[in-house]
Amino acid sequence: MIRILILFLFTLSNQSPHQAFANQALNKEKASLLNEVNALVIKKNRLKATNLINKRLEDKTLNKEKKKNLIKVLGKISNIFLTEHSQKQYERAKSFLKTDIKQAHNLLLNALSEEKNNIILLKALIYTSIKQAQCSQAQGFVTSGESINPYDEELKVLKIKTLSCSKKFLKEEFGLSDFEKPEWIIEFAKHDLINKDLVGAKVTLEKIVKLFPEYPETYYWLYKLNKKPSHLDDYIAKCKSANVFNYFPKEPFLCIYLSEVEKEKEKRESK
């Protein structure tokens, strides 16, 4: 895995002869940075490598293309395993996600003790923490992840899930259109429902149904909005779909209301 990453970094440091001549000074600076990052990755010093890139990304004179490339490098470094043992622990933890969330969480913690700055592990621990309603613990992992790679898109989605878990999500602090992901958009609809903005909630929920008809959580919140029995049927059907957990593996709240919805349906049918 490290060898693949080094090859990736090398390709980013190369340009056409014409570009290299035109930007010789900048190219030398970039090559020097990537060489230093390469050396740190080989030594398995991920934190120092990501700190170097994050510091460079703070430079406001960086053009859009250079920034995009550096964010790509940062993503590769932060989302890779540096030891086989921690990767095996992670894979083992994944096998317990549906059956024993505590066991999965403990295996991930063990892996993190070996690779303290692995954002794959941190994101998985945010997920398992939220699943256990350990919202403050999830926030700690979010903070650690942001110090390594504040540009990671999955981490940003998990951050608002963490805020939702602790009932601290404020939609004014985020952009609805930042990500076209149902796990992101649903939090804006929930926020509107809680704050009695029924029109806003309806518009957002209908948008999710149109874009992501297989996403179960939309139907739960639509039922909360308009009490239509068909939404109960939709929610149950989507949750019991064989592929639902494959479609939305990063949603910690996926189908957590299934028991509640089945009881509600039974109660309505018994009247």
N, C-alpha and C positions, 0 to 999 in steps of 0.2 A: 504493500500500500504506500509506503514512504517513497519507494522508487517511482511509482506512478505520479505521485504528487510532485516530485522533483522534476520529472519530465514536463509536467504541466507548467510549472514555474518557468522552466527554460524556454518553452514555446512563447510565453508571454513576454519574455525579454527580447525576442527577435523581431526585427522589422525589415522591410525592404531596404535595399541599399540607398535609394533616394530618400526615404524617411529617416534612415540612420544618419545620413549626411546633414540633412536639414535640422535634425534635433540632436546633434552629437552630444552636447553637454547634458541635456535632459536624459538621453539614453544611458550615459555613463552613470548618472545618479540613480536611475531606475535599476540598471544592472547591478550596481553596488548594493542596493537595498535587497533585491531578490537573491543575490549571492549570500548576503548575510542571513536572510530568512532561510535559505536552503541549509546553511550550516547549522542553524539553530534547530531546524526540523530533524536533521540527521542526529543531533544530540538529544532529541526528544524534549527540547525546551520550547514547548508550544506557547506558553504564556509570554515569554520574551519576544517570540516571533510575531505573535498577534499584537503585542504592544507597539512594536516597531511600525507595523502597517497602520494601526489605528492612529498613531501619532502623525504619520504621513497623510492620512486621510483628513486630518484637521486643517491641512494647508488649503486655504481658500483660493489659492491661485491655480489649483489643479483643474484641468479641463475635464469635461464630462466623460470623455473616453478613458482617460487615465484613471479617473476615479472608479469608473465601472470595472476596469481591469483589476485594480487593487482590491475592490470589494469581492471580486471573483476569487482572487488569491486568498483573501481572508476567509472566505467561505470554505475553500478547499482545506485550508490548514485547520480550521476549527471543527470541521465535520469529517474527520478521519481518525481511525484508530491507529495508535502508535505501538500498541502491543497486541499480540494475538490473544493473550489470556483475557484481557479486558473485553475484547471483541466477542470472545466465546461466552463470557459472562452476560454480555448484552443480549446475544442471540438466545441464550437460555432464559433470560428474563422475559423476552418477548413471548416465549412459549407459555408463560404463566399469566399473561395479561388478561385473558378471558376467564381463567379458572381460579387464580390465587394472586390477587393484586398485591398483597403484603409480601409474598415470596418474591414476586417480580421486583417490588420496590427494594427489598433487601439485597437482591442480586445486583441491582443497578448501583446501590450504595457501595457495594464491594468493588465493583468495576471502577467507580468514580474515585475510590481511595487509591487506585493504581494510576488512573489518568485524571487528575484533578481538574484539568481545564478542557475536557472533552465536551463540546456543546451537544453532541448527539446524546450523551448520557444525561446531561443537564435537562434537555428537553423531555427526555423520557421520564425523568424524575419529577418534572413539573406535572406531567400527565398523571403519574401514579399518585402524586400528592393530592391533586385535585380530586381524583377518584375516591380518595379516602377522606375527603373534606378537610385536608390539612392545608388550609389556604395560606397561612403565614409561612409554612415550610416551602410551599410552592413559590411564594414571593422571593424567598432567599435564593432559590435556584434561578429564578428570573434575573435577579440582580447579578448573580455570578455569570450567567450567560451573556448579559448585556455588556459586562466588562471585557468579555472576550470578543464578541461579535455583535455589536448593536444593530447591524444591518440584516441579520438573519430573519427571513420572512416568517418561517415557522415559529421562531421565538416571539415575534411580534404578535402573532395570533394567540399563542399560549399566554402571553402577557395579559391580553384582555380577558382571557378565560380565567386567569388567576384573579384579576380585579373583580370579575363577575362572581367568582367563588366567594370572595370576601365582601361582596356587595359594595364595592368601591368604584365600579365602572361608571365613568361619566363620558357620554358620547362626544361632548364638546372638546375633549382632549384628543380625539382621534378623527380620522377621515373615513367616512362610510365607503368611499370609492377607492381607498388605498389598496384593497385586495378584493378580487372577485372570488371570494371563497365563502361558502355558506356559514362556516364556523365563525368567520369574522362578522359577516353581515347580521347574523341572528342576534348578536349582542345589542345592536342598535334597536332592533324591534323590541327586544325584551325591556330595554331602557325606556322606550316610549310607552310600553304597556304599563310599566311600574309608575311612570309619571303621568299617566292618564292621557297621553297623546294618542288617542285611538286611531285617528286618521293617519298619522305618521307610521304607526305600527302596522296598519293594514297595507299601506303602500309598500313598506319594506318586506313584509311577509309575502305579499303577492309577487314581488320581484324574485325572491328566493325560489318560490314554487316554479316560476317560469324558467329560471336559470338552472335550478338543481332540484328537479321533481322527486328524486330518490332520497333526499335529505329528510329524515323523519322529524327532526325537532320543529320544523316549520309548522307541521300539522298540529302538534301539541299546543303551540302558542296561538295558532288560528282558532283552535277550539276555545282557548281561554278568552279570545277576543269576541267570538260570535256564537259559541255554544252549538255549532252545527254538528250533529252526530256523525256525519260522514268523515269529519276530521279525525274522530276517534278510530274509525275503521282504517283510514289512511295511515295513521301513526302506527297502529298495531301491525298492519301489513308490511310497512317499510322496515320496522324493527325486526320482524321475523324473516325478512329477506335473507337468503343465504350469503349474499355478498355485502351486506350493509357495513360490516366492520372493515372490509377491504376497501370500500369506497371512501369511508371517512375515519381512517385510523387515528387521526390527531384530535378527534372530538372527545374530550373527557366526559362530556355530559350526554353522550350518545345513548339514547333509549333508557335513561335512568328513570323515566316516568312510566315505563311499560306496565308495571304492576298497578300503579294508580289509574292509568287509562283503562286497563282491563276491568278493574272494579267499577269505574265510572260507567263503562259501557254496560256491564251486567246490571247495574242499578237502574239505568235508563230503560233497559229492555224488560225489567221486572215490573215496571210501573203499568 
